[in-house]
Amino acid sequence: MEKENYPQPPPDRRLIKKPSQPILNQFKDDDYNNESINQIKLKHIEDLRNKIQTYQLLEDKKMFLNFTSSSLSLNNINFVLFGPSGSGKSSLIRTLYKTLHNTKTLPKDFVNKLVIKDSFENEGTLFFLRMILKHETETSAGIRICDTRGHLLMNKQEKEQFKLIVEGKVKDDVKVSQSKTRNPFLLWEFWREDEELFPKEILRNDLPTLSNIPHTVILVFDGSSDDIINPEEVGFYRDLVSFCISKGYLNIHIILTRVDLLEQIIQKKYSSTKSQTEVQNIIHSTKDTQIEKVIDCLGVKRSNVHFIENYLSENDSNNVEIDYHVLKALQEMINSAEQYLLLYFNRSTSCFSKCMI
């Protein structure tokens, strides 16, 4: 029997498709395409800003709650910032507010509370400060953000200070400090735990509630530094991350600041010997390397590490690149807060309680 001749299939277009060029190289020298990209980013900024401004707590996750949504009384989410002294925490708060509200003018309470540290100063913020990033309304949830004293010694006492704040035991607007030495004339103090040496006046008198504990924990580091996390301090920050995970914060966010300084360093180093396209590729490669360092040190998710540029002063006009990356990071932090709250509300449900172990 003769073998039937079937028509041959058409060639696989995937095999003859030309490899695409990196987006950076495609658009670098094309003013029209650069303008198109900016228009796309502006539209994305507008959408993100509107989404956050009209955000309702757990609006699309109520189906996962093990109680009726009408009994949900919480209408604010809380962020808390930690990190080495001078890493840019207070500047980040300013940047978040300016970006979210598309404004150059900060509220008076922001201006009065924020302490922006210069690089040559030892410490900036000394108080535990809770500020309103967005007020709650009848139709949307509020966002509160807490600034904390920067880590200097990375010792056990600062670790206990971190735990007290995460557990919601510290009062608002108090100087968070601890006794650095025990009284030599009070021998019984040598038997006290370090966490018992905090002054009583900084601690809340009532039990912490869901409304005053943080829902997202954020660590802030200087991304322009060669050692983002000093090798001697890696163990300290690993312990902080482990403690947060044990408390149900499964997504710790890392903000790397001073991306502008990192770019300036690379431009200065290579601009005389390499083309601008090559310099831009080195910048992107260096950013990825910096992010990988943090992932290796702390074991966090790649999607939870954000490289951003802070606004350096209150008078800076809003910048498309800054706003774009800041709002993306802010949206991810809100998503993590909702994950924490979902686990919190369903902690008695078996499948959720296993996740909290």
C-alpha positions as CSV (number, residue, x, y, z in Angstrom):
1,M,0.0,0.0,0.0
2,E,1.4,3.3,-1.0
3,K,2.3,5.7,1.7
4,E,0.2,8.9,1.5
5,N,2.0,12.1,1.1
6,Y,0.7,14.6,3.7
7,P,1.5,18.3,3.3
8,Q,4.5,19.5,5.2
9,P,3.8,21.7,8.2
10,P,4.8,25.4,7.9
11,P,8.2,26.3,9.4
12,D,8.3,27.0,13.1
13,R,8.4,30.8,13.3
14,R,10.1,30.6,16.7
15,L,13.2,29.2,15.1
16,I,13.6,32.0,12.6
17,K,12.6,34.8,14.9
18,K,15.4,37.4,15.4
19,P,16.5,37.7,19.0
20,S,15.1,40.8,20.6
21,Q,17.5,43.5,21.9
22,P,17.4,44.7,25.5
23,I,14.8,47.4,26.0
24,L,17.5,49.7,27.4
25,N,19.5,49.5,24.1
26,Q,16.4,49.8,21.9
27,F,15.2,53.1,23.5
28,K,18.4,54.7,24.8
29,D,19.0,57.1,21.9
30,D,15.5,57.4,20.6
31,D,13.8,60.5,22.0
32,Y,10.4,59.4,20.6
33,N,10.5,56.1,22.4
34,N,11.8,57.6,25.6
35,E,8.9,59.9,25.5
36,S,6.6,57.0,24.9
37,I,8.0,55.1,27.9
38,N,7.6,58.1,30.1
39,Q,3.9,58.4,29.0
40,I,3.4,54.7,29.9
41,K,5.1,55.3,33.3
42,L,3.0,58.4,33.9
43,K,-0.2,56.4,33.2
44,H,1.0,53.6,35.5
45,I,1.9,56.2,38.2
46,E,-1.6,57.7,38.0
47,D,-3.2,54.3,38.2
48,L,-1.1,53.2,41.2
49,R,-1.7,56.5,43.0
50,N,-5.4,56.3,42.5
51,K,-5.5,52.6,43.6
52,I,-3.7,53.4,46.8
53,Q,-5.6,56.6,47.6
54,T,-8.9,54.6,47.2
55,Y,-7.6,51.5,48.9
56,Q,-10.0,49.6,51.1
57,L,-8.7,47.1,53.7
58,L,-8.9,43.5,52.5
59,E,-11.5,44.5,49.9
60,D,-10.7,41.7,47.5
61,K,-9.7,39.1,50.2
62,K,-12.9,39.1,52.4
63,M,-13.8,35.7,50.9
64,F,-10.8,34.3,52.8
65,L,-11.8,35.6,56.2
66,N,-13.3,33.2,58.7
67,F,-15.7,35.8,60.1
68,T,-18.1,38.3,58.6
69,S,-16.4,41.4,57.1
70,S,-18.8,43.6,58.9
71,S,-17.0,42.8,62.2
72,L,-13.7,44.1,60.8
73,S,-13.2,47.3,62.8
74,L,-9.6,48.0,61.7
75,N,-9.3,50.8,59.0
76,N,-5.6,51.6,59.1
77,I,-2.5,49.7,58.1
78,N,0.8,50.3,59.9
79,F,4.3,50.2,58.4
80,V,7.5,50.4,60.6
81,L,11.0,51.2,59.3
82,F,14.2,49.9,60.8
83,G,17.8,50.1,59.7
84,P,21.3,51.4,60.4
85,S,21.6,55.1,61.4
86,G,21.7,57.3,58.3
87,S,20.4,54.7,55.9
88,G,17.6,57.0,54.7
89,K,14.5,56.0,56.8
90,S,13.3,59.5,57.5
91,S,14.0,60.6,53.9
92,L,12.0,57.6,52.7
93,I,9.0,58.8,54.7
94,R,9.2,62.2,53.1
95,T,9.6,60.5,49.6
96,L,6.6,58.3,50.2
97,Y,4.4,61.2,51.2
98,K,5.5,63.5,48.3
99,T,5.0,60.6,45.8
100,L,1.7,59.4,47.1
101,H,0.1,62.9,47.2
102,N,2.0,64.3,44.2
103,T,3.0,67.3,46.2
104,K,6.1,69.4,47.2
105,T,4.4,70.5,50.5
106,L,4.6,68.3,53.5
107,P,2.2,68.6,56.5
108,K,3.6,70.6,59.5
109,D,3.6,67.5,61.7
110,F,5.9,65.8,59.1
111,V,8.2,68.8,59.0
112,N,8.4,69.0,62.8
113,K,9.0,65.4,63.4
114,L,11.3,64.2,60.6
115,V,15.0,64.4,61.4
116,I,17.1,64.0,58.2
117,K,20.6,62.9,59.1
118,D,23.6,64.2,57.3
119,S,26.3,61.7,56.4
120,F,28.8,63.1,59.0
121,E,26.3,63.0,61.9
122,N,26.2,60.2,64.3
123,E,22.4,59.8,64.8
124,G,19.2,61.3,63.2
125,T,15.9,60.1,64.6
126,L,15.9,59.3,68.3
127,F,12.2,58.9,68.9
128,F,9.6,56.3,67.9
129,L,7.5,58.4,65.6
130,R,4.1,57.4,64.1
131,M,3.0,59.5,61.2
132,I,0.0,59.5,58.9
133,L,1.0,58.8,55.4
134,K,-2.6,58.8,54.3
135,H,-5.7,59.6,56.4
136,E,-8.6,57.2,56.5
137,T,-11.9,58.3,55.0
138,E,-15.4,56.9,54.9
139,T,-14.5,55.0,51.7
140,S,-10.8,54.2,52.1
141,A,-8.3,52.9,54.6
142,G,-5.5,55.0,56.2
143,I,-1.8,54.3,56.1
144,R,0.4,55.0,59.1
145,I,4.2,54.8,59.0
146,C,6.6,54.6,62.0
147,D,10.2,56.0,62.0
148,T,12.6,54.4,64.5
149,R,16.0,55.1,66.0
150,G,18.7,53.9,63.7
151,H,20.9,50.9,64.7
152,L,24.4,51.8,65.7
153,L,25.8,49.0,67.8
154,M,23.8,46.0,66.4
155,N,23.9,44.4,69.9
156,K,21.4,42.5,72.0
157,Q,19.9,45.7,73.5
158,E,19.1,47.1,70.0
159,K,17.6,43.7,69.2
160,E,15.3,43.8,72.2
161,Q,14.4,47.4,71.3
162,F,13.4,46.1,67.8
163,K,11.3,43.3,69.3
164,L,9.4,45.7,71.7
165,I,8.4,47.9,68.7
166,V,7.4,45.0,66.5
167,E,5.2,43.7,69.3
168,G,3.5,47.1,69.7
169,K,4.7,47.7,73.3
170,V,6.3,51.1,72.8
171,K,4.3,54.4,73.2
172,D,4.2,56.9,70.4
173,D,6.6,59.8,70.3
174,V,8.9,58.6,73.0
175,K,12.7,58.4,73.0
176,V,13.5,54.8,72.7
177,S,16.7,54.1,74.6
178,Q,17.9,51.5,77.0
179,S,20.2,51.4,80.0
180,K,23.7,50.7,78.6
181,T,25.1,49.7,82.0
182,R,23.9,48.2,85.2
183,N,24.1,50.1,88.4
184,P,27.2,48.7,90.3
185,F,25.6,49.4,93.6
186,L,22.5,47.4,92.8
187,L,23.9,43.9,92.6
188,W,20.4,42.5,91.7
189,E,20.6,44.3,88.4
190,F,23.3,41.8,87.2
191,W,20.6,39.2,87.3
192,R,18.1,41.1,85.1
193,E,17.6,40.4,81.5
194,D,18.7,43.1,79.0
195,E,15.1,43.6,77.8
196,E,14.1,44.5,81.4
197,L,16.5,47.4,81.4
198,F,14.3,49.6,79.2
199,P,12.8,52.7,81.0
200,K,9.2,52.0,81.9
201,E,8.1,55.3,80.6
202,I,8.6,54.2,77.0
203,L,6.3,51.2,77.3
204,R,2.6,51.1,76.8
205,N,0.4,50.6,79.9
206,D,-2.2,48.6,78.0
207,L,-1.9,45.5,76.0
208,P,-0.9,45.9,72.3
209,T,-3.8,45.7,69.9
210,L,-4.0,45.1,66.2
211,S,-4.4,48.8,65.6
212,N,-1.0,49.7,67.1
213,I,1.2,46.8,66.0
214,P,3.0,47.0,62.6
215,H,1.5,45.1,59.7
216,T,4.5,45.4,57.5
217,V,8.2,45.5,58.6
218,I,10.6,47.3,56.4
219,L,14.4,47.3,56.6
220,V,16.2,50.3,55.0
221,F,19.9,50.2,53.9
222,D,22.2,52.4,51.9
223,G,22.3,50.7,48.4
224,S,25.3,52.7,47.2
225,S,27.6,51.2,49.8
226,D,30.0,48.3,48.7
227,D,28.9,46.3,51.8
228,I,25.2,47.1,52.0
229,I,25.2,45.0,55.2
230,N,28.5,44.9,57.0
231,P,29.6,41.3,57.3
232,E,29.9,41.7,61.1
233,E,26.2,42.8,61.2
234,V,24.7,40.1,59.0
235,G,23.9,37.9,62.0
236,F,22.1,40.8,63.7
237,Y,19.8,41.4,60.8
238,R,19.3,37.7,60.1
239,D,18.0,37.4,63.7
240,L,15.6,40.4,63.2
241,V,14.2,38.7,60.0
242,S,13.8,35.4,61.8
243,F,12.0,37.1,64.7
244,C,9.6,38.8,62.3
245,I,8.8,35.5,60.5
246,S,8.1,33.9,63.8
247,K,5.6,36.7,64.4
248,G,3.8,36.1,61.1
249,Y,5.6,38.7,59.0
250,L,6.3,36.3,56.1
251,N,7.3,39.1,53.7
252,I,10.0,41.4,55.0
253,H,10.6,44.3,52.7
254,I,14.0,45.7,52.0
255,I,14.4,49.3,50.7
256,L,17.8,50.2,49.2
257,T,18.2,53.9,49.0
258,R,20.6,56.3,47.3
259,V,20.3,54.6,43.8
260,D,21.2,58.1,42.5
261,L,24.5,58.1,44.3
262,L,25.3,54.6,43.0
263,E,24.6,55.8,39.4
264,Q,26.8,58.9,39.9
265,I,29.7,56.7,41.2
266,I,29.4,54.4,38.1
267,Q,29.1,57.3,35.7
268,K,32.2,59.0,37.1
269,K,34.2,55.7,36.9
270,Y,33.3,54.6,33.3
271,S,31.9,57.6,31.4
272,S,35.4,58.5,29.9
273,T,36.1,55.0,28.7
274,K,32.8,53.4,27.8
275,S,29.8,54.4,25.7
276,Q,26.6,55.6,27.5
277,T,24.8,52.4,26.6
278,E,27.6,50.4,28.2
279,V,27.6,52.6,31.3
280,Q,23.8,52.1,31.6
281,N,24.3,48.3,31.3
282,I,26.9,48.4,34.1
283,I,24.5,50.4,36.3
284,H,21.7,47.8,35.8
285,S,24.2,44.9,36.4
286,T,25.5,46.6,39.6
287,K,22.0,47.1,40.9
288,D,21.3,43.4,40.4
289,T,24.5,42.5,42.2
290,Q,23.6,44.8,45.2
291,I,20.2,43.2,45.4
292,E,21.7,39.7,45.2
293,K,24.0,40.6,48.2
294,V,20.9,41.4,50.3
295,I,19.1,38.2,49.2
296,D,22.2,36.1,50.1
297,C,22.6,37.9,53.5
298,L,19.0,37.8,54.6
299,G,17.2,35.2,52.6
300,V,14.4,37.5,51.5
301,K,12.4,37.3,48.3
302,R,13.8,39.0,45.2
303,S,10.4,40.7,44.7
304,N,10.6,42.3,48.2
305,V,13.9,44.2,47.6
306,H,13.3,47.7,46.1
307,F,16.0,50.0,44.8
308,I,14.8,53.6,45.0
309,E,15.9,57.2,45.1
310,N,14.8,59.5,47.9
311,Y,13.8,63.1,47.4
312,L,16.7,65.0,48.8
313,S,14.7,68.0,50.0
314,E,11.1,69.2,50.5
315,N,11.5,71.5,47.5
316,D,12.3,68.9,44.9
317,S,9.8,68.6,42.1
318,N,8.2,65.2,41.5
319,N,10.2,63.0,39.2
320,V,8.7,60.3,37.0
321,E,11.4,57.7,37.7
322,I,11.3,58.2,41.5
323,D,7.5,58.2,41.7
324,Y,7.3,55.1,39.5
325,H,9.5,52.9,41.6
326,V,8.3,54.3,45.0
327,L,4.7,53.7,44.2
328,K,5.4,50.2,43.0
329,A,7.2,49.5,46.3
330,L,4.4,51.0,48.3
331,Q,1.8,48.8,46.6
332,E,3.9,45.7,47.4
333,M,4.2,46.8,51.0
334,I,0.4,47.2,51.2
335,N,0.0,43.7,49.7
336,S,2.3,42.3,52.4
337,A,0.3,44.1,55.2
338,E,-2.8,42.4,53.9
339,Q,-1.1,39.0,53.9
340,Y,-0.1,39.6,57.5
341,L,-3.7,40.6,58.5
342,L,-5.2,37.6,56.6
343,L,-3.0,35.3,58.6
344,Y,-3.7,37.2,61.8
345,F,-7.5,37.0,61.4
346,N,-7.4,33.3,60.4
347,R,-4.7,32.2,62.9
348,S,-7.2,29.8,64.5
349,T,-7.9,28.1,61.2
350,S,-5.8,25.0,60.8
351,C,-4.4,25.7,57.3
352,F,-3.5,29.3,58.3
353,S,-2.1,28.5,61.7
354,K,0.4,26.1,60.2
355,C,1.8,29.0,58.2
356,M,2.3,31.0,61.4
357,I,4.6,28.4,63.0
